[in-house]
Amino acid sequence: MSRKIIHCDCDCFYAAVEMRDDPSLVGRPLAVGGKPDERGVVATCNYEARAFGVRSAMSTAHALRLCPHLLLLPPDFTRYRAASRQILAIYQEYTALVEPLSLDEAYLDVTAVDRCRGSATLMAQEIRSRIHAEVGITASAGIAPNKFVAKVASDWRKPNGQFVVPPQEVDRFVAELPVKKIFGVGKVTAEHLLRLGVETCGDLRGWGLADLTREFGSFGAKLHRLCRGIDDRPVAPDRERKSLSVETTYTRDLPDLEACVDALPALVEQFSRRMARLHDGETVHKVFVKLRFSDFTRTTAECVNPRPGPETWIKLLTEGYRRRALPVRLLGVGVRFAAATAPDPQLSLFAGLVPHDDGRP
């Protein structure tokens, strides 16, 4: 039997909470993010700001150049988390199979749910209506037989809409999608595919598994499945924590290794406080230091060490710094837990020096 998956995604969540709590903000270009003079980035923005070209993950300095009258607010995660808990409670009234992806989006598997006569479409409508009535913001939803298609569909009729892809329509729907809709295909990969004559998932189907693996490594197998709308991942309510880390982007680049070493203790202290708040009993397997240099290349140095001391962090920092030896704009420290030591495609991005796939800092 086909699964019934709903992907719910709140519309410009942080900005929506701000407008809910201060109605005078409604209709004004609004973004939530960091200070422009401290290399802040836009966490989210409302649709009035998007009309000027402002986007999430854009530097706030650039956003203000695009929209000089943009209202920029600092994030207030206490209020955002409170709204998120309300929304999660609504989801859990429909199914125990809820997989949160962030504060404002989640997958729900409602395959075996009898509510709303078993209709995932009606359940999504009801959930969205309740979020609006009880939380005071809007949400969009995608309904499909798998997570990949449901997530794409949730973006189809934003804001405050929903889109259904029934099982018999999955093949046609996915064939027409631009390849950039596949998670993990950023700007660089999309340009690479375009040079190969691939613009849509339908075009990508002309490539065999062996060819895609040769061209893209292990990511090629994922491309081969998803361009055909194949996604067997279950909705996982209890996803294992794979890692924990903190990072800082500096207002001014750290000019050399000595400056990085001087900045390291404050970062490790911040990380230690976060670790102390964890009560999940995870066992540390590896520790790592991440660097992003002034030319936006990045690298991560790591080693197996369940109890890192100051000398471990300094050794990893030195190893990573010497790979490029340029001023450093970002430092991060963290650990990977023992239950999550299998290779992770996302982590492989940090194995050497690579630019952001989507071209962003």
C-alpha positions as CSV (number, residue, x, y, z in Angstrom):
1,M,0.0,0.0,0.0
2,S,1.3,3.5,-0.9
3,R,2.2,5.6,2.1
4,K,0.5,8.9,2.8
5,I,3.2,11.5,3.7
6,I,2.4,15.1,4.6
7,H,5.2,17.6,4.7
8,C,4.2,20.7,6.6
9,D,6.2,23.9,6.3
10,C,5.3,27.2,8.0
11,D,5.4,30.2,5.8
12,C,8.4,32.6,6.6
13,F,8.2,31.2,10.2
14,Y,10.3,33.6,12.2
15,A,9.0,36.7,10.4
16,A,5.4,35.3,10.7
17,V,5.8,35.1,14.5
18,E,7.1,38.6,14.6
19,M,4.1,39.9,12.6
20,R,1.7,37.9,14.7
21,D,3.1,39.5,17.9
22,D,3.3,43.0,16.4
23,P,0.5,43.6,13.8
24,S,2.0,46.9,12.8
25,L,4.8,45.0,11.0
26,V,2.3,43.4,8.6
27,G,2.8,44.7,5.0
28,R,6.3,46.0,5.7
29,P,9.4,44.4,4.2
30,L,10.7,42.4,7.2
31,A,13.7,40.1,7.8
32,V,15.0,38.3,10.9
33,G,18.7,38.0,11.0
34,G,22.1,39.2,12.3
35,K,23.6,42.7,12.3
36,P,25.0,43.8,8.9
37,D,28.2,45.1,10.5
38,E,28.8,41.7,12.1
39,R,28.5,39.6,8.9
40,G,24.9,38.7,9.9
41,V,22.8,36.7,7.5
42,V,19.0,36.6,6.9
43,A,17.4,33.7,8.8
44,T,14.1,34.4,7.1
45,C,12.1,37.2,5.5
46,N,8.5,37.9,4.6
47,Y,7.0,38.0,1.1
48,E,7.2,41.8,1.0
49,A,10.9,41.6,1.4
50,R,11.2,38.8,-1.1
51,A,9.7,41.1,-3.7
52,F,12.9,43.0,-3.5
53,G,15.1,39.9,-4.0
54,V,15.8,39.4,-0.3
55,R,16.3,35.7,0.5
56,S,17.2,33.4,3.4
57,A,20.9,32.9,4.0
58,M,21.8,36.2,2.2
59,S,24.0,38.5,4.1
60,T,22.0,41.2,5.8
61,A,24.3,43.9,4.4
62,H,23.3,42.7,0.9
63,A,19.7,42.5,1.8
64,L,19.7,46.1,3.0
65,R,21.3,47.2,-0.3
66,L,18.5,45.5,-2.2
67,C,15.8,46.9,0.1
68,P,17.1,50.0,2.0
69,H,13.8,50.3,4.0
70,L,14.0,46.7,5.1
71,L,13.1,46.3,8.8
72,L,15.7,44.0,10.3
73,L,14.9,42.3,13.6
74,P,17.1,40.1,15.8
75,P,15.9,36.6,16.3
76,D,13.9,35.7,19.4
77,F,14.2,31.9,19.7
78,T,12.3,31.7,23.0
79,R,9.1,32.8,21.1
80,Y,9.9,30.7,18.0
81,R,10.4,27.6,20.1
82,A,7.1,28.2,22.0
83,A,5.2,28.4,18.6
84,S,7.1,25.3,17.4
85,R,6.0,23.3,20.4
86,Q,2.3,24.3,19.8
87,I,2.6,23.2,16.2
88,L,4.3,19.9,17.1
89,A,1.5,19.2,19.6
90,I,-1.1,19.6,16.8
91,Y,0.8,17.2,14.5
92,Q,1.0,14.6,17.3
93,E,-2.8,14.6,17.7
94,Y,-2.9,13.1,14.2
95,T,-0.1,10.6,14.2
96,A,2.8,9.4,16.4
97,L,4.9,9.3,13.2
98,V,6.1,12.9,13.2
99,E,9.7,13.7,12.1
100,P,10.6,17.4,12.8
101,L,13.2,18.8,10.5
102,S,13.5,22.2,12.1
103,L,11.3,24.5,14.3
104,D,8.9,25.1,11.4
105,E,8.7,22.0,9.3
106,A,8.1,18.3,9.7
107,Y,7.1,15.1,8.0
108,L,3.9,13.2,9.1
109,D,3.1,9.6,8.1
110,V,-0.6,9.3,8.2
111,T,-0.9,6.1,6.2
112,A,-2.8,4.2,9.0
113,V,-4.7,7.2,10.4
114,D,-8.5,7.0,10.2
115,R,-9.1,10.6,11.0
116,C,-10.8,12.7,8.2
117,R,-12.0,9.4,6.7
118,G,-8.4,8.5,6.1
119,S,-7.8,11.3,3.7
120,A,-4.3,12.8,3.9
121,T,-5.6,15.8,1.9
122,L,-8.3,16.6,4.5
123,M,-5.9,16.0,7.4
124,A,-3.4,18.5,5.9
125,Q,-6.2,21.1,5.4
126,E,-7.4,20.6,9.0
127,I,-3.9,20.8,10.4
128,R,-3.2,24.0,8.5
129,S,-6.5,25.5,9.7
130,R,-5.6,24.7,13.3
131,I,-2.1,26.2,13.1
132,H,-3.7,29.4,11.8
133,A,-6.4,29.4,14.5
134,E,-4.3,28.3,17.5
135,V,-0.8,29.6,16.7
136,G,-1.7,32.6,14.6
137,I,0.5,31.9,11.6
138,T,0.1,30.1,8.2
139,A,1.6,26.9,7.0
140,S,1.8,25.1,3.6
141,A,1.7,21.4,3.0
142,G,2.6,18.8,0.4
143,I,1.0,15.4,0.3
144,A,2.6,12.5,-1.6
145,P,3.6,8.8,-1.3
146,N,7.1,9.6,-0.2
147,K,9.2,12.3,1.6
148,F,11.0,13.7,-1.4
149,V,7.9,14.4,-3.4
150,A,5.9,15.7,-0.4
151,K,8.7,18.2,0.4
152,V,8.8,19.5,-3.1
153,A,5.0,19.7,-3.2
154,S,4.8,21.7,0.0
155,D,6.6,24.6,-1.8
156,W,4.2,24.4,-4.8
157,R,1.4,26.7,-3.6
158,K,3.1,28.8,-0.9
159,P,2.1,30.7,1.1
160,N,-0.8,29.2,2.9
161,G,-1.6,26.5,0.3
162,Q,-1.2,22.8,-0.3
163,F,-0.5,20.5,-3.2
164,V,-1.3,16.8,-3.6
165,V,0.7,14.4,-5.8
166,P,-1.2,11.1,-5.9
167,P,0.8,7.9,-6.5
168,Q,-0.2,7.6,-10.2
169,E,1.1,11.2,-10.8
170,V,4.5,10.9,-9.2
171,D,6.4,9.8,-12.3
172,R,5.1,12.7,-14.4
173,F,5.4,15.2,-11.7
174,V,9.0,14.4,-10.9
175,A,10.0,14.1,-14.6
176,E,9.2,17.8,-15.1
177,L,11.0,19.0,-12.0
178,P,14.2,21.0,-12.5
179,V,17.1,19.0,-11.1
180,K,17.9,21.8,-8.6
181,K,14.7,20.6,-6.7
182,I,16.7,17.5,-5.7
183,F,18.0,18.0,-2.2
184,G,21.8,18.3,-2.3
185,V,21.8,19.8,-5.8
186,G,23.1,23.3,-5.3
187,K,24.4,25.9,-7.7
188,V,27.6,24.2,-8.5
189,T,26.1,20.8,-9.1
190,A,23.2,22.3,-11.1
191,E,25.7,24.1,-13.3
192,H,27.7,20.8,-13.8
193,L,24.5,19.0,-14.8
194,L,23.6,21.8,-17.2
195,R,26.9,21.4,-18.9
196,L,26.1,17.7,-19.3
197,G,22.8,18.7,-21.0
198,V,20.6,18.0,-17.9
199,E,18.0,20.5,-16.8
200,T,15.1,18.4,-15.5
201,C,14.7,15.1,-13.7
202,G,13.4,13.7,-16.9
203,D,16.7,14.6,-18.6
204,L,18.6,12.9,-15.8
205,R,16.8,9.7,-16.3
206,G,18.8,9.2,-19.5
207,W,21.9,8.6,-17.4
208,G,22.6,5.2,-16.0
209,L,23.5,4.4,-12.4
210,A,27.2,3.6,-13.4
211,D,27.5,6.9,-15.3
212,L,26.1,9.0,-12.5
213,T,28.3,7.2,-9.9
214,R,31.4,7.8,-12.0
215,E,30.4,11.5,-12.4
216,F,29.2,12.3,-8.9
217,G,30.5,9.5,-6.7
218,S,28.1,8.2,-4.0
219,F,25.7,11.1,-4.7
220,G,25.1,9.7,-8.1
221,A,23.1,6.8,-6.7
222,K,20.8,9.3,-4.9
223,L,20.4,11.3,-8.1
224,H,19.5,8.0,-9.9
225,R,16.7,7.2,-7.4
226,L,15.2,10.6,-6.8
227,C,15.0,11.7,-10.5
228,R,12.6,8.7,-10.8
229,G,10.6,9.7,-7.7
230,I,12.0,6.8,-5.7
231,D,12.4,7.5,-2.0
232,D,11.9,4.7,0.5
233,R,13.0,6.6,3.6
234,P,10.5,6.1,6.5
235,V,9.3,9.0,8.6
236,A,11.6,8.6,11.7
237,P,10.2,10.2,14.9
238,D,13.4,9.4,16.9
239,R,16.2,10.3,14.7
240,E,19.6,9.7,16.3
241,R,21.7,12.8,17.1
242,K,24.8,12.5,14.9
243,S,26.9,15.4,16.1
244,L,27.0,18.5,18.2
245,S,29.0,21.7,17.3
246,V,29.2,25.4,17.7
247,E,30.7,27.9,15.3
248,T,31.4,31.6,15.0
249,T,31.7,33.9,12.0
250,Y,34.0,36.8,13.0
251,T,33.4,40.4,12.3
252,R,37.0,40.7,11.1
253,D,38.9,37.8,9.7
254,L,41.4,36.2,12.0
255,P,44.7,37.0,10.3
256,D,46.8,34.0,11.2
257,L,47.1,30.8,13.2
258,E,48.1,32.6,16.4
259,A,44.8,34.7,16.3
260,C,42.9,31.5,15.7
261,V,44.5,29.8,18.7
262,D,43.6,32.8,20.8
263,A,40.0,32.6,19.7
264,L,39.7,28.9,20.3
265,P,39.2,28.8,24.1
266,A,36.0,30.9,24.0
267,L,34.6,28.7,21.3
268,V,35.5,25.5,23.2
269,E,33.9,27.0,26.4
270,Q,30.7,27.7,24.4
271,F,30.7,24.2,23.1
272,S,31.3,22.7,26.6
273,R,28.2,24.5,27.9
274,R,26.1,23.0,25.1
275,M,27.4,19.6,25.8
276,A,26.6,20.0,29.5
277,R,23.0,20.6,28.6
278,L,22.8,17.3,26.8
279,H,21.3,14.5,28.9
280,D,20.9,11.9,26.2
281,G,23.9,9.8,27.1
282,E,25.6,10.0,23.7
283,T,29.2,8.7,23.6
284,V,31.7,10.9,21.8
285,H,33.6,9.1,19.1
286,K,35.3,11.9,17.1
287,V,36.1,15.5,17.6
288,F,36.6,18.1,14.9
289,V,37.6,21.7,14.1
290,K,36.1,23.4,11.1
291,L,37.5,26.4,9.4
292,R,36.2,28.7,6.6
293,F,38.9,30.9,5.1
294,S,38.7,34.4,3.6
295,D,38.3,33.0,0.1
296,F,35.2,31.0,1.3
297,T,36.9,27.6,1.0
298,R,36.5,25.4,4.0
299,T,38.0,22.4,5.7
300,T,37.5,20.2,8.7
301,A,40.2,18.4,10.7
302,E,39.1,15.5,12.9
303,C,40.3,12.6,14.9
304,V,39.1,9.8,17.1
305,N,39.1,11.0,20.7
306,P,36.3,10.4,23.3
307,R,37.7,12.9,25.8
308,P,39.4,15.9,24.0
309,G,41.5,18.2,26.0
310,P,43.0,21.7,25.0
311,E,45.9,20.1,23.2
312,T,43.6,18.1,20.9
313,W,41.6,21.2,19.8
314,I,44.9,23.1,19.1
315,K,46.4,20.2,17.2
316,L,43.3,19.9,14.9
317,L,43.1,23.7,14.4
318,T,46.7,23.7,13.4
319,E,46.3,20.8,11.0
320,G,43.3,22.5,9.4
321,Y,44.8,25.9,9.2
322,R,48.0,24.7,7.4
323,R,45.9,23.3,4.5
324,R,45.3,26.8,3.3
325,A,47.1,29.3,5.6
326,L,44.8,32.2,4.8
327,P,42.9,34.6,7.1
328,V,39.9,32.8,8.8
329,R,36.4,34.1,8.8
330,L,34.7,31.2,10.6
331,L,35.8,28.7,13.3
332,G,33.8,25.8,14.5
333,V,34.4,22.9,17.0
334,G,32.3,19.8,17.6
335,V,32.0,16.1,18.1
336,R,30.5,13.2,16.3
337,F,28.8,10.5,18.4
338,A,29.6,6.8,18.4
339,A,26.1,5.8,17.1
340,A,26.7,7.9,14.0
341,T,30.1,6.9,12.8
342,A,29.0,5.6,9.4
343,P,30.0,7.8,6.4
344,D,27.8,10.8,6.0
345,P,27.6,12.5,2.6
346,Q,27.2,15.9,4.2
347,L,30.3,15.4,6.3
348,S,32.3,14.5,3.2
349,L,32.0,18.1,2.1
350,F,34.5,19.0,4.8
351,A,37.1,16.4,4.0
352,G,39.1,18.9,2.0
353,L,38.8,22.5,0.7
354,V,35.6,23.1,-1.3
355,P,33.4,26.1,-2.1
356,H,29.8,26.2,-1.0
357,D,27.8,24.2,-3.6
358,D,25.2,27.0,-3.9
359,G,27.9,29.7,-4.1
360,R,26.9,31.4,-0.8
361,P,29.4,32.3,1.9
